[in-house]
Amino acid sequence: MAKSNYITRNGWNALDRELKYLWKEERPKVTQAVSEAAALGDRSENAEYIYGKRRLREIDRRIRFLTKRLEVLQIVDYHPRQEGKVFFGAWIELETETAEVKNYRIVGCDEFDPSKNWISIDSPVARALIGKERDDEIKVDTPSGKISFYINKIWYEKE
């Protein structure tokens, strides 16, 4: 399945900050370190030179990725019409059949973070939630079978 190109404004700003940091701060520092290591002579056995060149390739790869990705990402801002229904950027309080309560936020695939309970819009749970309202029940297929969730609450952060 293709990745969606949606992102929150804060998510886009974070990727943009990372790109600027890598390009304006990290890359020049590593380039300077590689130049200094190269000046020391034999490059074939110079660990600082070898690792510096490797780090430069990693930085350049990430810069290329971020540059291309930021061009295609579509920022989705909160709109009052979203209130009462689950859409991109929503926080949802879900309750399982065993009365376990979980909170999730639906975000783009570039910003999902399980430690913050942010789930990707492309995930099965998020796809099942889109367009639903409070007190709706959703069923999600998992490897261990279908799981039912009840929507207790929906809210949005006005970024």
Backbone bond lengths (Angstrom), bond angles and torsions (degrees), N, CA, C in turn:
res aa  C-N    CA-C-N  psi(-1)  N-CA   C-N-CA  omega(-1)  CA-C   N-CA-C  phi
1 M - - - 1.441 - - 1.528 109.36 -
2 A 1.319 116.33 139.83 1.457 121.05 179.80 1.521 110.70 -73.41
3 K 1.324 115.45 148.44 1.456 120.29 176.94 1.519 108.89 -74.94
4 S 1.334 115.74 142.51 1.458 119.03 174.92 1.526 108.36 -75.02
5 N 1.305 115.98 159.17 1.461 120.87 -179.06 1.525 112.04 -106.55
6 Y 1.323 117.35 22.63 1.457 121.12 -179.94 1.521 110.26 -89.78
7 I 1.327 114.76 147.21 1.456 120.51 177.99 1.523 108.39 -155.17
8 T 1.331 116.35 150.44 1.459 119.64 175.24 1.531 108.08 -76.85
9 R 1.320 116.43 161.21 1.471 120.25 179.18 1.536 110.03 -60.85
10 N 1.340 117.03 -42.25 1.470 119.67 178.45 1.525 111.34 -63.75
11 G 1.328 117.56 -38.26 1.456 121.37 177.88 1.518 111.78 -63.65
12 W 1.346 116.51 -43.03 1.465 120.92 179.26 1.524 109.39 -64.55
13 N 1.330 116.54 -43.17 1.471 120.11 179.54 1.526 111.39 -61.96
14 A 1.331 117.43 -38.09 1.472 120.82 179.07 1.529 110.75 -64.92
15 L 1.336 117.39 -43.14 1.474 120.18 178.24 1.521 110.68 -65.44
16 D 1.335 117.01 -39.47 1.463 121.54 178.80 1.527 110.74 -64.44
17 R 1.349 116.91 -41.72 1.477 120.58 176.65 1.525 111.01 -61.99
18 E 1.345 116.43 -41.85 1.469 119.92 178.96 1.524 110.50 -61.67
19 L 1.335 116.84 -44.58 1.464 120.99 179.36 1.528 110.78 -59.82
20 K 1.322 116.84 -47.11 1.469 120.31 -178.82 1.522 110.81 -65.12
21 Y 1.334 117.77 -40.07 1.464 121.17 177.88 1.534 110.65 -61.35
22 L 1.330 115.87 -48.80 1.469 119.14 -179.40 1.526 111.17 -60.80
23 W 1.331 117.13 -43.12 1.456 121.43 -174.41 1.529 112.20 -75.01
24 K 1.334 117.30 -40.83 1.465 120.32 -172.40 1.525 114.53 -96.51
25 E 1.330 117.60 -21.82 1.462 118.96 -177.03 1.528 113.27 -119.13
26 E 1.328 116.83 -57.64 1.465 120.74 -173.57 1.534 111.75 -66.42
27 R 1.334 117.38 -49.43 1.465 120.37 -176.74 1.533 112.07 -61.77
28 P 1.343 119.33 -46.09 1.473 118.13 177.57 1.531 113.35 -60.40
29 K 1.350 117.33 -37.81 1.470 120.32 178.26 1.527 110.95 -63.00
30 V 1.326 116.24 -47.25 1.467 120.47 -178.46 1.526 110.27 -67.48
31 T 1.325 117.14 -39.17 1.470 120.69 177.78 1.530 110.14 -60.60
32 Q 1.327 117.13 -43.23 1.469 121.32 178.05 1.529 110.60 -62.82
33 A 1.329 117.34 -43.14 1.464 120.91 179.89 1.531 110.84 -63.97
34 V 1.336 117.18 -39.62 1.470 120.97 178.43 1.526 109.96 -65.37
35 S 1.331 117.24 -41.82 1.471 120.92 178.95 1.525 110.83 -61.74
36 E 1.330 116.14 -43.08 1.467 119.87 179.21 1.526 111.34 -65.66
37 A 1.343 116.53 -39.46 1.467 120.22 178.75 1.521 110.70 -67.06
38 A 1.337 117.15 -37.59 1.471 121.09 179.97 1.525 110.61 -66.06
39 A 1.314 116.97 -32.59 1.459 121.14 -178.84 1.527 112.45 -69.14
40 L 1.336 116.37 -15.76 1.469 120.17 -178.35 1.522 113.15 -77.09
41 G 1.313 117.20 -7.66 1.457 118.78 176.89 1.514 113.62 116.76
42 D 1.331 116.24 -130.41 1.472 123.62 -172.89 1.527 111.42 -51.76
43 R 1.329 115.34 112.44 1.462 120.76 -177.29 1.524 113.03 -83.30
44 S 1.310 117.63 -21.85 1.467 120.38 -174.85 1.533 112.45 -67.16
45 E 1.327 117.14 -26.91 1.459 119.55 179.98 1.522 112.00 -117.77
46 N 1.319 116.45 16.29 1.457 121.71 -178.13 1.531 108.73 -94.87
47 A 1.331 115.72 102.17 1.473 121.08 -175.32 1.524 111.67 -62.31
48 E 1.337 117.13 -40.17 1.466 119.64 179.89 1.518 110.93 -61.62
49 Y 1.325 116.78 -39.92 1.460 120.88 179.02 1.531 110.30 -67.42
50 I 1.315 117.33 -47.41 1.469 122.06 -177.96 1.527 110.93 -62.00
51 Y 1.329 117.23 -48.28 1.468 120.11 -179.12 1.525 111.53 -69.53
52 G 1.328 116.23 -34.23 1.468 120.08 177.47 1.522 111.05 -63.97
53 K 1.329 116.42 -43.50 1.479 120.28 178.16 1.524 110.30 -63.60
54 R 1.336 116.29 -39.74 1.474 120.06 177.99 1.530 110.14 -63.10
55 R 1.331 116.14 -44.28 1.473 120.49 179.32 1.527 110.55 -63.23
56 L 1.319 117.47 -38.79 1.467 120.47 177.12 1.523 111.50 -61.21
57 R 1.337 117.04 -41.46 1.465 120.30 177.68 1.525 110.89 -63.02
58 E 1.340 116.81 -40.95 1.472 120.62 177.87 1.527 110.75 -62.49
59 I 1.327 116.07 -45.48 1.466 120.84 179.62 1.526 110.04 -61.82
60 D 1.320 116.73 -46.81 1.469 120.40 -179.16 1.521 111.75 -62.52
61 R 1.323 116.53 -39.13 1.467 120.67 178.12 1.532 109.96 -63.08
62 R 1.336 116.81 -44.51 1.468 120.81 179.93 1.534 110.81 -67.03
63 I 1.325 117.66 -38.62 1.466 121.23 177.40 1.529 110.39 -62.30
64 R 1.328 117.13 -44.76 1.484 120.40 178.19 1.519 110.51 -60.88
65 F 1.343 116.12 -45.56 1.461 119.96 -179.60 1.529 110.55 -60.64
66 L 1.337 117.11 -50.87 1.464 120.77 -177.82 1.528 111.81 -61.96
67 T 1.329 117.18 -41.15 1.460 120.52 179.52 1.524 110.91 -60.08
68 K 1.327 116.72 -47.90 1.468 120.53 179.49 1.522 111.61 -67.28
69 R 1.318 117.06 -41.42 1.466 121.08 -176.54 1.525 111.27 -67.39
70 L 1.327 117.55 -43.39 1.464 120.66 -179.79 1.529 111.95 -62.35
71 E 1.334 117.03 -28.74 1.465 120.62 178.62 1.525 112.44 -68.04
72 V 1.330 117.67 -31.06 1.471 120.08 -174.93 1.526 113.78 -101.94
73 L 1.322 117.25 -12.32 1.459 119.62 -178.69 1.522 111.52 -69.32
74 Q 1.311 115.14 142.17 1.457 121.30 178.81 1.530 108.28 -113.46
75 I 1.328 115.92 117.15 1.465 120.67 179.89 1.523 108.63 -74.01
76 V 1.326 115.51 130.01 1.463 121.33 177.77 1.522 107.70 -112.25
77 D 1.316 115.58 111.09 1.461 120.98 178.58 1.521 110.14 -92.87
78 Y 1.308 115.21 156.98 1.460 121.89 176.02 1.533 109.54 -63.37
79 H 1.318 115.22 142.55 1.460 121.29 173.53 1.522 107.98 -135.13
80 P 1.332 118.81 138.10 1.468 120.73 -178.38 1.530 114.36 -55.16
81 R 1.330 118.51 -24.93 1.474 120.90 178.44 1.524 111.84 -62.88
82 Q 1.324 117.51 -19.58 1.464 121.31 -178.35 1.524 112.58 -74.03
83 E 1.322 117.79 -22.30 1.460 121.21 -175.03 1.526 111.40 -51.88
84 G 1.326 115.26 135.01 1.459 121.27 176.59 1.517 114.70 89.98
85 K 1.322 117.67 -12.72 1.469 121.46 178.44 1.528 109.46 -129.68
86 V 1.323 114.74 157.75 1.463 120.35 179.87 1.522 109.68 -87.95
87 F 1.331 115.15 120.37 1.453 122.45 174.03 1.523 108.06 -136.64
88 F 1.304 115.85 -178.43 1.460 121.64 179.23 1.527 109.62 -55.00
89 G 1.325 116.53 135.08 1.458 122.54 178.09 1.523 114.50 90.10
90 A 1.322 117.28 -5.10 1.466 120.90 -177.17 1.520 111.65 -73.79
91 W 1.322 114.61 148.18 1.460 122.75 165.57 1.513 105.65 -97.96
92 I 1.309 117.60 135.98 1.452 121.96 -177.70 1.520 108.91 -131.04
93 E 1.314 116.01 133.13 1.464 120.73 171.84 1.521 106.43 -99.00
94 L 1.330 115.67 117.43 1.460 121.78 -179.37 1.514 110.13 -110.58
95 E 1.314 115.64 148.04 1.456 121.34 176.31 1.526 108.35 -124.38
96 T 1.322 115.81 132.11 1.459 120.29 178.78 1.525 109.58 -84.16
97 E 1.317 115.68 173.60 1.472 120.60 178.71 1.529 111.60 -63.81
98 T 1.341 116.29 -21.82 1.468 120.29 179.51 1.527 111.76 -94.41
99 A 1.331 117.09 16.19 1.468 124.90 177.80 1.527 113.54 68.73
100 E 1.323 117.21 18.89 1.462 120.72 174.68 1.530 107.94 -80.75
101 V 1.333 116.40 129.46 1.461 121.30 -177.62 1.528 109.55 -104.07
102 K 1.348 115.69 133.65 1.462 121.79 179.06 1.517 108.82 -135.11
103 N 1.330 115.96 143.19 1.466 121.48 175.02 1.522 108.90 -109.77
104 Y 1.326 116.15 136.36 1.458 122.07 178.11 1.514 109.52 -135.31
105 R 1.314 115.59 153.15 1.462 121.37 171.42 1.513 107.71 -121.31
106 I 1.315 117.05 135.47 1.462 122.07 178.74 1.525 108.71 -91.37
107 V 1.331 115.28 118.33 1.461 121.92 -178.24 1.529 109.08 -132.27
108 G 1.320 116.41 178.43 1.461 121.33 178.81 1.517 112.10 -75.15
109 C 1.325 115.44 162.87 1.466 120.21 -177.50 1.530 112.10 -65.60
110 D 1.335 117.92 -18.95 1.460 120.89 179.64 1.523 112.39 -82.31
111 E 1.328 117.31 -9.20 1.458 119.00 -175.01 1.522 114.07 -129.47
112 F 1.345 117.86 4.16 1.470 118.22 -178.81 1.530 109.75 -62.14
113 D 1.339 114.55 145.58 1.464 119.96 -176.12 1.526 108.44 -152.35
114 P 1.327 117.86 102.58 1.466 120.60 -178.93 1.530 113.58 -57.21
115 S 1.322 118.01 -30.82 1.460 119.90 -179.00 1.533 112.06 -68.41
116 K 1.329 117.12 -22.49 1.466 122.14 177.43 1.529 111.36 -101.77
117 N 1.335 116.86 1.11 1.472 122.93 -174.82 1.525 111.70 64.95
118 W 1.329 116.82 32.47 1.453 121.86 174.89 1.523 106.73 -95.38
119 I 1.323 116.63 122.47 1.463 120.96 -179.68 1.527 109.91 -111.93
120 S 1.311 115.73 149.57 1.456 121.59 -178.26 1.516 110.98 -72.12
121 I 1.319 115.13 143.00 1.468 121.52 175.52 1.524 110.25 -58.54
122 D 1.326 117.21 -22.62 1.464 121.63 -178.31 1.528 112.84 -86.68
123 S 1.332 117.97 -3.65 1.465 120.83 -178.08 1.531 110.47 -75.85
124 P 1.328 116.88 154.52 1.473 119.97 179.40 1.531 113.13 -58.19
125 V 1.329 117.55 -38.69 1.469 120.29 -179.91 1.527 109.76 -64.88
126 A 1.324 117.35 -47.47 1.468 120.79 -179.28 1.524 111.04 -62.80
127 R 1.327 116.93 -43.38 1.478 119.65 179.29 1.523 110.87 -60.46
128 A 1.338 117.18 -37.28 1.466 120.61 179.45 1.529 111.21 -71.51
129 L 1.326 117.71 -26.97 1.456 121.78 -176.26 1.534 114.03 -82.99
130 I 1.320 117.94 -30.29 1.462 121.48 -173.58 1.531 111.07 -54.74
131 G 1.336 114.11 127.69 1.458 121.24 177.57 1.520 115.02 86.09
132 K 1.326 117.30 -7.03 1.464 120.71 -178.53 1.525 110.30 -80.19
133 E 1.343 114.99 164.68 1.456 121.66 -178.78 1.524 110.30 -121.23
134 R 1.322 114.81 173.35 1.464 121.02 177.11 1.535 109.38 -58.23
135 D 1.313 116.43 142.09 1.469 125.23 -179.36 1.531 113.75 75.10
136 D 1.327 118.43 0.37 1.473 120.18 174.50 1.521 109.24 -74.43
137 E 1.314 115.47 155.32 1.457 121.41 175.13 1.519 107.62 -110.73
138 I 1.328 116.25 137.74 1.459 120.33 174.05 1.518 108.60 -121.79
139 K 1.322 115.14 152.26 1.462 121.61 175.57 1.522 107.13 -122.10
140 V 1.333 114.28 132.74 1.462 120.33 -177.16 1.521 108.56 -123.70
141 D 1.335 116.41 130.25 1.462 121.28 175.24 1.521 109.31 -76.41
142 T 1.322 115.67 128.37 1.465 121.64 175.64 1.526 107.57 -126.93
143 P 1.318 117.81 166.95 1.466 119.58 177.74 1.535 112.78 -57.97
144 S 1.337 116.90 -26.96 1.464 119.60 -179.55 1.530 112.67 -96.28
145 G 1.327 117.24 10.00 1.466 121.33 178.35 1.515 112.31 118.47
146 K 1.329 115.42 -176.20 1.466 120.35 -179.95 1.521 110.84 -77.06
147 I 1.334 114.96 139.36 1.461 121.35 175.38 1.517 107.36 -120.97
148 S 1.337 115.70 137.05 1.457 121.09 177.34 1.517 110.35 -102.71
149 F 1.316 115.30 140.77 1.461 122.46 175.16 1.519 108.34 -128.85
150 Y 1.325 115.69 147.94 1.453 122.26 174.15 1.519 107.63 -113.96
151 I 1.313 116.49 135.42 1.466 120.57 -179.30 1.525 108.44 -87.20
152 N 1.333 115.69 113.12 1.464 121.18 179.19 1.525 112.75 -88.90
153 K 1.328 115.81 -35.90 1.453 119.33 -171.54 1.524 109.63 -155.70
154 I 1.333 115.90 146.39 1.472 122.54 176.58 1.528 106.86 -134.15
155 W 1.332 116.65 131.32 1.460 119.33 175.08 1.521 109.88 -149.66
156 Y 1.317 114.12 161.93 1.468 121.64 -177.68 1.524 109.63 -126.65
157 E 1.335 115.31 144.90 1.455 120.91 171.74 1.518 106.05 -92.53
158 K 1.310 116.23 125.21 1.465 120.04 178.37 1.518 107.46 -85.15
159 E 1.341 116.37 96.71 1.476 122.25 -174.94 1.514 111.49 -74.11
